[in-house]
Amino acid sequence: MKAKIHVTLKNGVLDPQGKAIESALSHLGFADVGQVRVGKYIEVEMKGQSPESTRARAEEMCEKLLANTVIEKFAVEIAE
């Protein structure tokens, strides 16, 4: 099983990296670009587990290490 994890900043949290990209895109002529938010994508392969168990373990990993749950939110997708 593979857990595909998307971690992004919560709404209302300032994203300086996103702002820098937004500004750079504007300077490069992409005037139609609005707000840019930056996150991270993580894939974790796990062996011998059910989809439900894999999701639970991936969420536990996010809560303990992969995401700062004070300022970030995460979404987990399971692929077989």
MOKARA-V753649 format. One record per backbone hydrogen bond with DSSP energy under -1.0 kcal/mol. CO is the residue of the C=O (numbers start at 1). NH is the residue of the N-H. If there is no record, write none. Layout:
# MOKARA-V753649
co=CO nh=NH
co=CO nh=NH
This chain:
# MOKARA-V753649
co=1 nh=46
co=2 nh=79
co=3 nh=44
co=4 nh=77
co=5 nh=42
co=6 nh=75
co=7 nh=40
co=8 nh=73
co=10 nh=13
co=15 nh=19
co=16 nh=20
co=17 nh=21
co=18 nh=22
co=19 nh=23
co=20 nh=24
co=21 nh=25
co=22 nh=26
co=23 nh=27
co=24 nh=28
co=25 nh=30
co=26 nh=29
co=29 nh=31
co=30 nh=33
co=40 nh=7
co=42 nh=5
co=44 nh=3
co=50 nh=54
co=51 nh=55
co=52 nh=56
co=53 nh=57
co=54 nh=58
co=55 nh=59
co=56 nh=60
co=57 nh=61
co=58 nh=62
co=59 nh=63
co=60 nh=64
co=61 nh=65
co=61 nh=66
co=62 nh=67
co=67 nh=69
co=68 nh=71
co=68 nh=72
co=71 nh=10
co=73 nh=8
co=75 nh=6
co=77 nh=4
co=79 nh=2
